[in-house]
Amino acid sequence: MTSTPSEDSALDPSGARIRDMGTAAVEWAAAYHESIRDLPIVPRVSAAELRRLLAEPLPVDGRDFTDLLDVFREVIVPGSRHNGHPRFFGYVSAPGTAVAAVADLLASTLNANLPAWRSAPAPTELEHVTIDWIREALGCDPGAGGLFTSGGSMANLTALAAARHRHCGDAVADHGAAAHPAPLRVYASTETHHSVQKAAALLGIGRANVRQIPVDGGFRMDVDALVAAVEEDRAAGLDPFCVVANAGTVVTGAVDPLREVAAVAHRYGLWMHVDACYGGFARLAPSARPLFDGLAEADSVALDPHKWLYLPADCGCLIYRDPEAARAAFRLDADYTRVTQPESAEAFAFWDYGPDLSRRFRALKVWMLLAHAGSRALGEAIEGNLDCARHLGELVDGSDEFELLAPVGLSIVCFRYLPRTLRDKPRSDADERRLDRLNERIMVALQQGGSSYLSNASVNGRFALRGCVLNYRTTRRDVEILLDDVRRAAEQVIAGAG
């Protein structure tokens, strides 16, 4: 029996209309990729102006797709920041790739929901395959496994939930934190992303129980200080259960001494979680691989393919060294989730390894990118980003107008503009405060200029211009243009102040 085609409508358009919509959208996408170098990075537009252009009553009758695409092209695109521009150095944001954008279209069209194998057999198997590729790229053991998440914050939250359950069992899951005899303690360096503290708050551990460990001159966790903190907390009747190491900190890109942290975790029976959301995929680049020695020792690793795999958001990832160690934290006993498949592979459910039931088909864009580009090309692109960051650091360090504020960590460079008049003289606290204000104004002027974009960071209490190289389009020449743009912004600010 064949189905009867439905009447052509906005909800169920004909194949011809879908082709027309798709052709128009793809034509725009191709032109956008070709012209992105020529676009201003940030819009010069106000919230009030955008609201005026976009706000309207909820339509009762629909509008033609071509009208909606016009709004996208004429209002949304010019009113957006273009993260794919080769001189967008502001954050660890990926530029996206064309093949992944096509994969998102295909995934949304198929509209597979991946709570369990029975709901989406082939997409579930593809997620297993793709997670296995990532496990291999990280150098993790063959028994490791995991799942895709909405992002790194969810991956960190999920990992801490698994760690808490392994330590506390069902008592805390059933009755709350009060059922545990002592306050739980998590250890993380002062450079750790705030999502770890947020996870502690959401899990009932408490932000105050995330003990911050000092760092060395390279902004890496001080392992001796970690040991001292664990010993001190144990003596005080607190209950250490987890240590979070960083593989690429958000401010400077530092990678903690993973093998040494792993040794401490094993010694004290701590769950070792690694936040590798930004830096983890740098292991594909030969020059960075030694930094990740010990990563395979972690009980869990959080990653963001929508950072250094260049994928469009959203796509996070969590790898468990022993997936079964996490399963007890998330298993469901509801009747409507009862598994009836006799084969273990077909009885698999992602809800046993994380909090989500509704899960989009994120694996398709990861698989398509990895299969289309291959690990060699991705490793070469990441190596190119590392080289550009080193080049920027060398230019800053060799200049008499700039000051490097931290060692170049992976692909992040923190520096500031330093007038020649202040370079060779002792600087007072008042001088430092003036430098902070000057560099903040320089950053704003640079961003408004539209040619290059930096963000800010605080490094040892000082305002830093922060550049992150995370784009396969970026070249050494882009880095050189960036510094020229910063110089012009500085001249503009200083002239205006005069």
N, C-alpha and C positions, 0 to 999 in steps of 0.2 A: 504494500500500500504506500503510495507516495503522498507527501504532504501538499496541501494546497497553499500557494503563496499568499501571504496576507496582503491586505491593502497597504499601499505605500503610505507610511506615516512617519512622524518624527520619532516615535518609539521603535518602530519596526520598518525602517526604510528599505527600499528595493536595493538590489545589488548595484544597480547603476548609480543610485544616489550615494551609496557608500563609496563607490569608486571615485565619484566626483569630489566628495569630501576628503577622501584620502589623498587624492592627487593634489588638491589645493594645499593641504597641510604639509605634504612631503615637499612640494615646491618651495614653501616657506622655509622648511627645515634645511633644505639643501642650500638655499640662499643665505640663511643665517650662518651656517657653518663656513661658507665661503667668505663672508664679510665680517666675521667677528673681530678680526684685528683692527678694523676701521671704526668700530663703535666706541663711543665714550663709555667708560666702565660703569659709571654711576649716573643716574638721571638727575637733572636739575629740576625737581618738581616737588611740590608740597603735598602733604596729606590732604589738605583742603581741596586742592586742585584735582587730585585723583578721585576723591569722593564725588566731586561735582561731575566728573566725566563718567563715573561708573554707577552712581546711585540711581536707582529707579524703583518704582513699585514692582512687586512680584508680578510678572506677566501672566495675564489670563490666557491669552492666545500666543502661541509660539512665534518666533522669528526665524527667518531663513538662516541656514548655516553660514552663508556667505557674509551676512551682516555680523554674525558673531565672530567670524574669523577676522573681519575688518576691525572690530573692537580689540581683539587680541593683538593684531599687527600695529594698530595706530595708538593704542593706549597702554596695554599690558607690556608689550615688548619695550617701548621707549621709556616706560616707567619702572623698569627692572634693572637690577645690578647684573652685569654680565660676568658670571664667575668663570666662564670659559675663555675670557680674554687672556692672552699670554702674559700681560702685566698686571693681572689681578693677583697680588701677593698677600691679600689681607688675612685670609684664614685657610685652614686645611680643608678647603672645599674643592671637590673634583670638577673638572670641566665638562664631564659627560662625554659619551661617545655615540656616534651615529648608530652603530649596530645595537647598542644597548637601548637607545630610544626606540628603534624598530622592535626590539624584543619586548619593551614595555607595551607597545601597541598590540603585539600578538598576545601577550599575557592578559591584558585587559579584555581583549576580544574573546579569548577562551574562557576567562573568568573562573579559573579553577580556584577552589578553596582548599587549603592544605592542612586541615587539622589532623588527618590520619590517612593511611594508605588507601583505605576503602573509599574515601571521598575523592581522591585524585591519584589513581595508581601511577601513571607515567610521570606526572609532575613530582610526585613524592620520590620516585626512583631517581629522577634527574637531580633533585635536591641532594639525595645521598651521594650521587656521583660527584656533584660539584663540591660538596663539603669535603669529600675525600681528596679532591684535587687541592683544595686549600690546605687540608691537613698535610699533604705531601709537600706543598710549597713552604710550610712552616717547619718542616722537619720533625713533625710529631709522629708518635708511634702508630703503627697500623690499626691498633684497637681504638684510637681516638675517633670521636664523632661529634655531631652537633647539629645546629640548625641556623637558619637565617632569622634575623629579628628586624625590627623597625629601625634600629640604629645602635650605636655604642652604649648609650645610656641604658637602654633596655637590656643589652647584653650584660652590662655590669650589674644591673639589678638582679637579673636572672642568676648570674654566677654567685652573687652573695646569698641569694635565697637557697641555692643548692648547698653552699658551704655551711650556712646556718643549720640546715636540716641534717647534714651529715654529723654535725657536732652535737645538736640538741635532740635529734630524733623527733617523734611525733608530739612530744609534750608541748613544745612551743607552737607547733603548727595547730594543735587542737585547742590549746588554752591560752596562748599568748605568751609574751616575754616574761610575765610574772611567774610562769611555771618553771622558769629556769632559776637555779639557786644563786647565780652570781651574774653581774653585768657582763655582757659579751664585749670583747674588744677586737677591733679591726686596726691594722697597722698600714699606713700609707705615707709616702713622703709628702713634704710640704708642696711639692710640685704636682700632686695628683689632681686629676680633673674633678670638678665639684660634683659630678654625677655619682661618685662613690659616696659622698656624704648624703646626697639626696636618697640614694638607695638605702643607706643605714637608717635614715629617718622613716622611709616608707616601710621598712621591714621591722620597725620597733626596736632596732638596735640602739638608735640615737646618734645624732651627729657628734655629741660630746664623747662618744665611745669610739670614734675614729681617731686614733692617736696619730698625730702627725710626727713623722720622723725627719730629722734634719738631713740636709744634703751636703755633698762635698762641693768643691770649687767648680766641678763640671755639672752641677745640679743633679747628680745621681744619688740615690739613697745611700746614707751612711749605714753600712751593715752593722758595725759595732754599736751604733746608737740604737738600731733595731733590737739587737740582742739585749742591750741594757733595758730598753723599754719593756720587752716581754718579761724579763726577770723581775723588774720592779712591779709590774702589774700582777704577776702571779703572787708575789710576796704580799701584795695589798688585798688579796682575795678576789681579784678580778679574773675573768675567764678569757684568755686569748684564744681565738679560733681561726683567724684569717689574716693573711698579709697580701696587700695589693702592690705589685711591682709595675713599673711603667716601661713600655717599649716605645718610646717617643712621647715625651711630655708635651703638653699643649702649649707651653710658653716658649721653651728653648729647644724642644726636640730631643732631650736627653734620654738615654736608655740606661735603666738601672742595671747593676751587676747581677744579672738574672741567675747565674749559677750559684753565686754566693747567697742570694736571697733564698733560693731553693734549698740550700743546705740548712739554713736557719729554719725554714718551714718544716723540713723533715725532722730536724732535731727536736722541735717543740710540738710536733703534730698539728701544724697549722695548714689549712687549705691555702694553697698559693694560687692567686689569681693574677693574671697579667693583663693590664689595659694596654693593648696593642692597636687600639682603634685607629690612631694616626699612623704609627710607624711600622706595624707588623709586616706589611707587604714589601717593605724595603729589603726584607730578606731575599727577595728575588734578584737584587743587585749584588754582584760579587763583592764590591768594595764594602758593603754594609753588613754582609752575612756574619762576620765574626762577632758583631755586637749582640747577636741574638743567641749566642751560646748559652744553653740552659733553658731556653724557651720550652723545649719539649718536656721539661720537668714539671711544668705548671699543671695544676689540677684543672684550670680553665683559662681560656684566652679569649678576650673580646677583640673583635676586629670591625672595621668599617670598610667594606668594599666600595662604599660611596665616597671614600677619601682616595687612598692611593692605588685603587684599581680603576680609578677614573670613571666610576659608574655614576649615573644620575641617582639622586635620592629617591626613595629611601632604601637603604640596604645595609643592615648590620649583620654580625655573625658571631656565634659563640661556639667554641670548640671545647669539649670536655675530654680530658685524658682518659677517663673511664666513664662513659655515659651512664652506665648502670648506677654509679655512685650518686648521680643527680636525680635519678628517676623517682625515688621515693618522695622527693620534695614536691613533685608536681602531679603525681598520679591522681586519677579521677575514679570515683566509684559510683557515679550517677548511672541510673539505669539506661538513660539514652546514649551513654557513651560505651555501653557494654560491647566488648569485642567478641565477634562470633567466628571470625576467620580461623581455620585450624592451623595454617602455616604461619610461623612466627614473623616472617618478612611481611606477610599480608596483614598481620595483626598490629603492625607498627603504628604508633600514634605520636605525632609531634607534641601533643599536649602533655605527654609524660616527661618532657624535657624542658618545658618552658610554660609561661602562664597563658599564652594565647591559644584560643581555639580557632577563630577566624584568622587565616593567614593567606596573604596574597602570594602569587606565584613569582616570588623574587628570584628564585634560582634561574629562571630562564635567561634573564639579562646577564647574570654572572657567567652562566655556562656559555652563552653565545659569545661574550667577549673573550673568555679564556680559550674557547675552541677556535674562534675566528682570528685572534691576534697571536695566541700562543705565549707561553711563558717567556720565551727568549725576547720577543719584541717588548713585552711589558717590563722585563728586567732591564732592557736597554733604555726604555723611556724613564724608568725610575733612576737609573744610573745617570741619565742626562740631567734630571732634576737635582740630584746630589751634586753633580759637577757645577751646575749653575749657582747653587747655594754656596759652595766653596769659593767660587769665583767672586760672588758678592762679598763674602767675608774677607777675601784677600784685597779687594778693591777698597773696602771700608778701612781695613787695617793699615793699608798703605797710603791712605789719604790724610791730609792735614785739615780736613773739614769734618770728618766723621770719627766716631769712637765706637768700637765694638764692645758691647756690654756683656756678652756671654760667648762661650765657645760655640761654634757652629755645630748644632746638633741635627743630624740627618739633613733635612732641607729647610730648617728654620734659622733665620739670622736676626738677632736683636742688636740694634745699634741706635745711635742718636747723632744729630747734627751738633757739632761742637765748634763754635766760632774760634778762629785763630787767636783772638785776644784772650781766650780762657784756656787755651791748650797747655801752655807752658808755665802756668802759675798755680799756686795753691788755691783751691776753691773752698769757699766758706759754705755753710748750709744755705745761706741766702743765695749764693751763686747757683747751687744745685737746684733750688726751687725755681729760680729764673730759667734755668736750662729746661726743667720739666715743662714749664709753661710755654717756653719757646717751641719745644718739640711738639707739644700738643697742637699748637697753632699751625706748625708746619704740616703736621699730619692732616689736619682739616683742609688746609689749602691744597695739599697734594690730592686728596680725595675729590675735592670739588673741581680740580683741573681736568679729570677724566682720562688722562693718559696712562697713569700708573696708580696703584692702590696699595697702601700699607695699612695695617691695623696697629694697635698699641698693646703694650704689655708692661708689667712692672717687674723690673729685674733689680734685685737687691735694693728695693725701695725707690728706684729711679724710673722715670717715664722713658720707655723704649719704643722706637719704631720697629715694628715686627714684620718681617717679610717671610712668607711661606711659599716655597716653590713646589707646586703640586699639579703641574700642567704639562702634558706632552708637547704642547705648542711652544713653550718657553725656551728661549735660546740665551746664550751669553750676551748677545746684543741687547735683548730685552732688559737684562740686569743692568747693563751700562746705561740704557735709556732711563731706567728707574732712578739711578743716582743723579743723572742730569735733571730729571724732573724734581727730585728732592732739593737740589741746589736752587733751582728756579723758585720753588715754593718758599725756601728759606729767604731768598733775596726779597721776594714779595712781602713776606711777613715782616722782615726787618725794616724794609722801606716804609711799610705802613705804620710801623711803630714809631718811626722817626718823625 
